[in-house]
Amino acid sequence: DASLMLESLQDNRYLAIRAIKNRFGAIGELGVFGMTDKGLREVKNPSAIFLSQHTQDTPGTIVTATWEATRALLIELQALVTPSYAEYPKRVCVGWDSNRLAMLLAVLQKHHDINLSGHDIFINMVGGIKVEHTSADLPVVLALLSSFKNKPLPRGLVSFGEIGLTGEIRPVSSGQARLKEASKQG
């Protein structure tokens, strides 16, 4: 007795099945499958498909550890901050909540004197995955600042944490499991 949603990921190369209602188990559980010549096959290590293999450090990119129902999943998050020449700068989010972005930009301006109001801002969760958790707040801010200052973040950095309206970093659930997945992925 469950309702499942089938989502396309990475230009239809992968499919995700997510439990959105489940009478007897967890909701939000995510299964990732690849289409092969023998039909759908489970992707044993889904974190690997959401991480790019950059050969050099790139400003505006960071890996975040999200929590999908019962397991950690690593996803590369990308941010691009560019000067805007339009009256109303663009705010584009793919795979993340644009209202959350507006809140984080306000926190940066109010508590840290970082004003990005004259910039176009783009946020992308690699692979087409949707992240709905507040645990992506800290990596989004780090990626924004990295792109804005054109300075790459350290290779191997994994980030997660909620940012409150007063600018504090708040812990999120399953921190140890997230770190374990990050360690497993190197």
N, C-alpha and C positions, 0 to 999 in steps of 0.2 A: 504494500500500500504506500506508494511513493509517487511524487511528481518529479520528473527529470527534465532538464533543459539541455539541449544539444547546442554547443557554441562552436563556431569556426575559429581556428587560431592560425596565425602565420600564413595568410593567403591560402587557406583551405588545405594546407599540408597536414595539419593536425586538427583533431576534434576533441573538445572537452565535454564531458557529461557531468553535469552538476545536479546534485539532489537539492531541490528547492523546498520540497515537503517530504517528510519521511515519518510515517507513523511509529516506526519501531527503531529508528536510528538517528544518526546525526544528520543535520541539514548542512548544506554548503560543501559537502564532500565533493571532491573534484577528481575525476578520472580522465587521463589524457591518453588519446589513441592516435595512431598514425595509420593512414590508409596504405596498404600494401597490395601486391598482386594476389594475396590470399585473403583479402578483406581487412577489417579493422584489427589492429594489434596494439596491445597495451604498450605505452612508453614507460619503461621501468624507472627511468630517471628523468622526470619531467623538468626538474630544475635546469638540466643541461640545455634544453631547447629555449629557455628564456634568458640565457646568458650569452652575450656575444663574446667572440674570441678576439678582442682588440689586440693588435701587436704593439701598440703604443698607448700611452696614457692619453685620455681624451677628456677635455673639460666638459662638465655637464653630465657625466655619467657616474652612476653608483649602483651597487647591488643592494637590494633590500630583501629581508627575510620576512615573508608574509605567512599568515597562518590560515590554511584552508581546512576547516572543519576539524580534522584529526592529525594534520601533518604540516610541517613547515615546507615552504616552497621559496626558492630563490628566484628573483626576477631582476633583470637590469632595468633601471629607471633612467630616462634621459630627460634633460631639461635644456632648453635653448632660450637665452635671453638676448634680445637684440634691440638697439634703439628703434623707436617707432617714430614715423613721420606723419602718422595719421592723428586726427583729433582724438579718437578713442583707440588706445592700444589694444591689440588682440590678446585674448586669453584663451588658449586652446588646450584642452586636456583629452588625451586618448587613453582610456582605461583607468581614469581617475576622476574624482568629483571636482568640478570647476568651482563650486561654492567653497570647498575646503581650501582650494588654492587662494581664493579671494581672502579668506580668513588668515591664512599664513602670511600673505603679503601685508595685511594690516598689522599683524604681530611684528613682522620684521621692521616696518616703518615706525610703529609706536614705541617698541621696546629696544630696538637696536639701531635706529636712525639709518636704516637702509631703505631708500626710496626707489622703487622700481616702477613707479607710476608712468614714466615716460618710455617704457619698454614693452615690446611685444614679448609674450611669454608662451612657450609651448612645453607641455609635459607629455611624455609618451612612456607607457609601460610596454616594453619590448614583447613581441609575440602576440599582441592583441588580447592579453589577459586583462581582466577587470579587477582592480584592487579596491575593495570597499572598506578597508580597515584604517583606523587612525594611526596604525603603526607605520604607515608610509609618510607621515608628516615630516619626521626628521630627515629621512633621505631626500625628500622633495626639496626641503630647504637647503640641504647641503649641495644638491645638484644645481639648484638655482644660483647659489652663491659661486659655485665653481664655474658655471657658464658666464655669469656676470663679470667675474674677475679674470676669466679666461685662464684659470689655473686648474689643472687636473687634481682630482683627489687621489690619495695613495692607492696603489694597486693592492687588491686583496681586502680593501675596506668593505665591510658589510654593516649596514646601519638599519635600525628600526627604533621607533619611539614616537609617542604622541606628543604634540606641542600644545600646551594650554594657552588660553587667551592672555595670560599674564607673561607669556614667554618661557615658561618653565618646560623642561623635558620630563614627561611622565612615563613611567614604566608601562609595558604592555604584557599581556599574558603569554605564557609558554616561551619565555626568553631563553631558557636553557635548551629547549628542543630546537629553537631557531639557530642558536649557536652551533649545536651539534650538526645540523644540516649544512651550515656554512663550512664547518670543518671538513665534513665529508666531501664537499665539492672542491675543497682546496682553496 
